[in-house]
Amino acid sequence: ELSKDRLSDDASHQEKLTAKYVLLDVMQAGMRLLHPIMPFISEEIWQSVKEQFPMEDEALIIADFPVADDELIDKDIADGMKFVQESITAIRNLRKQLNLSPALGVKIYVRTAEDAQNKLFEDYAGYFARLARVEEIHSGKDTEKPKPAVSAVVRNIEIFIPLAGLIDPEIEKARLMKQLERHEKELMSVQRKLNNPKFVENAKPEIVAREREREEENKIKVELVKAQIADFD
């Protein structure tokens, strides 16, 4: 998915060649890994790749199994890309939560903790635009949270999507109030069980533990929704 930018009409010839080379190399290595489990389909795919990506072995069945080369692994780059992926996922989840049209672009405000994080948002702005429909990115350590807004936490940063112009604030607040009521009812139901000595004494330990987990989960949900509602006041 991330390679699409480098395969687009706007990309240079060299960028396209590099992207194709990497994709084909990853594909052929993947087929080597898959071959012991799915020999026939992996062989057929590998032969198709071989037509565009010449390899010495005549068949996958006699090709060497891939061996990792730790010297080629850059942990900082890998972690940076994982951070970008986590941030894109968080934004897409917020969009889904708001039921936004896939075609609708959004602005995001990001409160970062490190300068390197700002650079990642700058360097990979194209990925955010393509995969999360982000039209503008405002990032920095002192970024203020716009109000009203929905937010997500990714590692040690906060991502905000301002709601102005996206949804009707009153409708969203009403939706959140119903959500809060549902979580509070669930919390009260769990707490009634846990406050009942007979339940705690007679139920299996794993059942009691599961109910305590549900209690904590609903406490967190209640606080999160309350914080979102407060943004509308």
C-alpha positions in Angstrom: 0.0 0.0 0.0 2.8 2.4 0.9 4.6 1.8 -2.4 1.7 3.3 -4.4 3.2 6.8 -4.2 6.4 5.6 -5.7 4.5 3.8 -8.5 2.2 6.7 -9.4 2.4 8.8 -12.5 4.1 11.6 -10.5 7.0 9.4 -9.5 10.3 9.4 -11.4 11.4 6.5 -13.5 14.1 5.6 -10.9 11.6 5.7 -8.1 9.3 3.3 -10.0 12.1 0.9 -10.8 13.3 0.9 -7.2 9.8 0.3 -5.8 9.2 -2.6 -8.3 12.5 -4.2 -7.5 11.8 -4.1 -3.7 8.3 -5.5 -4.2 9.4 -8.3 -6.4 12.3 -9.2 -4.1 10.0 -9.3 -1.1 7.5 -11.4 -3.1 10.0 -14.0 -4.1 11.4 -14.2 -0.6 7.9 -14.6 0.7 7.3 -17.5 -1.7 10.4 -19.2 -0.4 9.1 -19.0 3.1 5.7 -20.2 2.1 6.9 -23.1 -0.1 7.1 -25.8 2.6 3.5 -25.1 3.6 2.0 -24.4 0.2 4.3 -25.9 -2.4 2.2 -25.7 -5.6 0.8 -22.2 -5.4 4.0 -20.7 -4.1 5.9 -22.4 -7.0 3.5 -21.0 -9.6 3.7 -17.5 -8.1 7.5 -17.7 -7.9 7.8 -18.7 -11.5 5.7 -15.6 -12.5 7.9 -13.4 -10.4 11.0 -15.0 -12.0 9.8 -13.7 -15.5 10.4 -10.1 -14.3 12.9 -10.7 -11.6 15.7 -13.0 -12.9 17.0 -15.6 -10.4 19.5 -18.3 -10.7 17.4 -21.3 -9.5 15.2 -22.9 -12.1 12.5 -23.8 -9.6 11.5 -22.8 -6.1 11.7 -26.4 -4.8 15.5 -26.2 -5.2 16.0 -22.6 -4.1 17.7 -21.8 -0.8 15.5 -20.9 2.2 15.8 -17.2 3.1 18.4 -16.3 5.8 18.0 -13.0 7.6 21.0 -10.6 7.5 21.0 -8.5 10.7 23.4 -6.0 9.1 20.7 -4.9 6.7 18.2 -4.2 9.5 18.0 -0.6 10.6 16.1 -0.6 13.9 15.5 3.2 13.9 14.0 3.2 10.4 11.9 0.1 11.2 10.6 1.7 14.4 9.9 5.0 12.6 7.8 3.2 10.0 6.0 1.3 12.6 5.2 4.6 14.4 3.8 6.0 11.1 1.7 2.9 10.6 0.3 3.1 14.2 -0.5 6.8 13.7 -2.3 6.2 10.4 -4.3 3.4 12.0 -5.3 5.7 14.9 -6.5 8.4 12.5 -8.5 5.9 10.4 -10.1 4.6 13.6 -11.1 8.2 14.6 -12.6 8.7 11.1 -14.6 5.5 11.5 -15.7 6.6 14.9 -17.1 9.8 13.4 -18.5 7.9 10.4 -16.8 10.3 8.0 -17.0 9.8 4.2 -13.8 8.1 2.8 -13.5 11.0 0.4 -13.6 13.7 3.1 -10.2 15.2 3.9 -9.4 16.2 7.5 -6.8 18.3 9.3 -4.9 16.8 12.2 -3.1 18.4 15.1 -0.4 16.4 16.7 1.2 17.0 20.2 4.6 15.3 19.9 7.2 14.5 22.5 10.3 14.5 20.3 11.6 16.5 17.3 12.2 13.2 15.4 8.4 12.6 15.5 7.7 15.9 13.9 10.1 15.0 11.1 8.3 11.6 10.5 5.0 13.4 10.1 6.7 15.8 7.7 8.6 13.2 5.7 5.6 10.8 5.4 2.9 13.4 4.8 2.1 11.7 1.5 1.3 8.4 3.3 -1.0 10.2 5.7 -2.7 11.9 2.7 -3.2 8.7 0.7 -4.1 6.3 3.5 -6.0 8.5 6.0 -7.1 11.4 3.8 -5.2 13.9 5.9 -5.0 17.3 4.1 -3.1 19.3 6.7 -0.7 18.3 9.5 0.1 20.6 12.4 2.6 19.0 14.7 4.8 20.2 17.6 5.6 19.7 21.2 3.4 22.7 22.2 0.5 21.9 19.9 -2.8 22.9 21.5 -5.9 20.7 21.4 -8.6 22.3 19.2 -12.1 22.3 20.6 -14.2 20.4 20.0 -12.1 17.5 18.7 -11.7 13.8 19.0 -8.3 12.4 20.0 -6.2 9.3 20.0 -3.0 8.4 21.9 -0.1 6.7 20.0 2.8 5.9 22.2 3.7 9.2 23.8 1.9 11.5 21.3 -1.7 12.8 21.0 -3.5 13.1 17.7 -6.5 15.4 17.4 -9.1 15.8 14.6 -11.0 19.1 15.0 -14.8 18.5 14.6 -15.6 22.0 13.3 -17.1 21.7 9.8 -17.1 17.9 9.9 -20.1 17.0 12.0 -23.0 18.7 13.9 -21.6 19.3 17.5 -25.1 18.8 19.0 -25.6 15.5 17.2 -22.2 14.3 18.2 -22.7 15.3 21.9 -26.0 13.5 22.0 -24.4 10.4 20.6 -21.7 10.6 23.2 -24.3 11.0 26.0 -26.0 7.8 24.9 -22.6 6.1 24.7 -21.8 7.3 28.3 -25.2 6.0 29.6 -24.5 2.6 28.1 -21.0 2.3 29.6 -22.3 3.5 33.0 -25.0 0.9 33.0 -22.5 -1.8 32.1 -20.2 -0.6 34.9 -23.0 -0.6 37.5 -24.0 -4.1 36.4 -20.5 -5.4 36.9 -20.0 -3.6 40.2 -23.3 -5.1 41.6 -21.8 -8.5 40.9 -18.5 -7.7 42.5 -20.1 -6.1 45.5 -22.1 -9.3 46.2 -20.1 -11.4 48.6 -21.9 -14.6 47.5 -20.8 -14.1 43.9 -17.2 -13.4 44.9 -17.0 -16.4 47.2 -18.8 -18.9 45.1 -17.8 -18.0 41.5 -14.7 -19.5 39.9 -11.6 -17.3 40.4 -11.2 -16.9 36.6 -14.8 -15.6 36.4 -14.3 -13.1 39.2 -11.0 -12.0 37.5 -12.8 -11.5 34.2 -15.5 -9.4 35.9 -12.8 -7.2 37.5 -11.3 -6.7 34.1 -14.6 -5.7 32.7 -15.0 -3.2 35.6 -11.7 -1.6 34.8 -12.4 -1.5 31.1 -15.7 0.2 31.6 -14.2 2.7 34.1 -11.7 3.7 31.4 -14.5 4.0 28.8 -16.6 6.1 31.1 -13.7 8.5 31.7 -12.8 8.7 28.0 -16.3 9.5 26.9 -16.7 12.1 29.7 -13.6 13.8 28.5 -14.9 13.9 24.9 -18.2 15.4 26.1 -16.3 18.0 28.1 -14.8 19.3 24.8 -18.3 20.4 23.7 -19.0 22.5 26.8 
